[in-house]
Amino acid sequence: MCRLKVAQIAVAVLFAVAMFATQAAAQNPDTLMPEQSVAKAKQILSDLMNARGGAAYREVIEGECHGTRAQFGHNGEVTGYVGFTDSRRYPDKARLEYAAKVTI
């Protein structure tokens, strides 16, 4: 009976040590210094803006999009179409209008 208690205590101690042991981790080579991180973020944003059209993208004031959305039934078949107009005036106005059902 004494051996069983000693074995149980030993297992409990090993379990506790394993739970509270700190992990030694190598430094991540992808981690940048704060100044390098800021410079990389600015470069990524600049590339994004240039890919979207540069100054024309930054200076847009309003936009409008017309289209058609399909409606699907429970069985997955198309049941009809609805026309829509999405209007935006930056920085904070947006309007989405749906037209009557469209037959195509």
Residue, then its C-alpha position, 0 to 999 in steps of 0.5 A: m500500500c505504501r508503494l502505491k501512494v509513493a507512485q501516485i505522489a511521484v506521478a502527481v509531482l511529475f504532472a505538476v512540474a510538466m504543467f508549470a514548466t516554462q517553454a523555451a522558444a526560439q526567436n521568430p525570424d519574421t518578427l520586425m523591429p517597430e520601426q521596420s514594421v511601420a515602414k513595411a506597413k506604410q509600403i504595403l498601404s502605398d502599394l495597395m493604393n497605387a494598385r487601386g488607381g493611386a490619386a484617383y482612388r483616394e480622391v473619389i467622392e461618389g460612386e454608383c453601381h447597377g446590377t441584378r441579383a438572383q433569387f434562389g428557392h429551397n431546391g437551389e433553382v433560380t426563382g427570379y431576379v431583382g435589379f438593384t442600385d448601390s449609391r455611395r457618397y463618401p465619407d458617410k452616405a450609402r443607399l441601396e435600392y431594389a427594383a421590381k422583379v426583373t425577367i431575363 
